[in-house]
């Protein structure tokens, strides 16, 4: 019997460069406490990465949420992205969505 369950994995990529500097770890932590945790209190993963945007290298925070098929995570993710863009003067937040299978082993 297949122990894996079908899920959707959403990732949001938050660039840290702003017109006035870089989003600090403290500012990011506060943002997570106010915007992400209340919407995904059952769990999520955050990691730091480095990417390229518009030809320049940039540090990024990545939010990863693994959710059941049919869960309405989309509106919450859009709200989080909108809040980040507004608070940190960003042009965009990248969202990637993939089908996945997972199991606790």
C-alpha positions as CSV (number, residue, x, y, z in Angstrom):
1,X,0.0,0.0,0.0
2,X,1.3,3.4,-0.9
3,X,2.1,5.4,2.3
4,X,2.4,8.7,0.4
5,X,-0.4,11.2,0.2
6,X,-0.9,13.6,-2.6
7,X,-0.3,17.2,-1.7
8,X,0.4,20.6,-3.2
9,X,3.6,22.4,-2.3
10,X,3.6,26.2,-2.6
11,X,6.8,28.3,-2.4
12,X,6.9,32.1,-2.1
13,X,10.3,33.8,-2.8
14,X,10.7,37.1,-1.0
15,X,13.5,39.3,-2.2
16,X,15.3,41.1,0.6
17,X,16.7,44.1,-1.3
18,X,14.7,47.3,-0.7
19,X,15.2,50.9,-1.8
20,X,16.6,51.6,1.7
21,X,18.7,48.5,2.3
22,X,18.0,44.9,3.1
23,X,15.1,43.3,5.0
24,X,16.7,42.3,8.3
25,X,16.2,39.0,10.1
26,X,14.4,40.8,12.9
27,X,12.0,42.5,10.4
28,X,11.4,39.2,8.7
29,X,10.7,37.4,12.0
30,X,8.2,40.1,12.9
31,X,6.6,39.7,9.5
32,X,6.4,35.9,9.9
33,X,4.8,36.3,13.3
34,X,2.1,38.7,12.0
35,X,1.4,37.5,8.5
36,X,2.5,33.9,8.0
37,X,2.0,32.0,11.3
38,X,-1.6,33.0,11.8
39,X,-2.5,31.8,8.3
40,X,-0.4,28.5,8.4
41,X,-0.4,27.7,12.1
42,X,-0.3,23.9,11.4
43,X,3.2,24.4,9.9
44,X,5.4,25.7,7.2
45,X,9.1,25.9,6.4
46,X,11.3,28.9,5.9
47,X,14.8,28.9,4.5
48,X,17.3,31.5,3.1
49,X,18.6,31.4,-0.4
50,X,20.4,33.5,-2.9
51,X,19.0,34.3,-6.3
52,X,19.2,36.6,-9.3
53,X,16.5,39.2,-10.0
54,X,16.6,41.7,-12.9
55,X,20.3,40.9,-13.5
56,X,21.4,41.3,-9.9
57,X,22.2,38.9,-7.1
58,X,19.9,39.1,-4.1
59,X,19.3,37.3,-0.8
60,X,15.9,35.8,-0.4
61,X,13.6,34.2,2.1
62,X,11.6,31.2,0.9
63,X,8.4,30.1,2.4
64,X,7.3,26.5,1.7
65,X,3.8,25.3,2.5
66,X,2.7,21.7,2.0
67,X,-1.0,21.5,1.9
68,X,-3.8,19.0,1.1
69,X,-5.5,19.0,-2.3
70,X,-8.5,21.3,-2.1
71,X,-7.1,23.3,0.9
72,X,-7.6,27.0,0.2
73,X,-4.1,28.1,0.7
74,X,-4.1,30.3,-2.4
75,X,-5.9,33.4,-1.0
76,X,-3.7,33.3,2.2
77,X,-0.5,33.1,0.1
78,X,-1.7,36.1,-2.0
79,X,-2.4,38.1,1.2
80,X,1.1,37.3,2.5
81,X,2.7,38.3,-0.8
82,X,0.7,41.5,-0.9
83,X,1.6,42.4,2.7
84,X,5.3,41.8,2.0
85,X,5.3,43.9,-1.2
86,X,3.6,46.8,0.7
87,X,5.7,46.6,3.8
88,X,9.0,46.2,2.1
89,X,8.5,48.1,-1.1
90,X,8.8,45.1,-3.4
91,X,7.7,44.9,-7.0
92,X,6.9,41.2,-6.9
93,X,7.0,38.0,-4.8
94,X,7.5,34.8,-6.9
95,X,5.1,31.9,-6.3
96,X,5.8,28.4,-7.4
97,X,3.3,25.6,-7.0
98,X,4.0,21.9,-7.6
99,X,2.2,18.6,-7.1
100,X,3.8,16.5,-4.5
101,X,3.5,13.2,-2.5
102,X,4.6,13.1,1.1
103,X,4.6,10.8,4.1
104,X,5.7,11.0,7.7
105,X,8.1,8.1,8.1
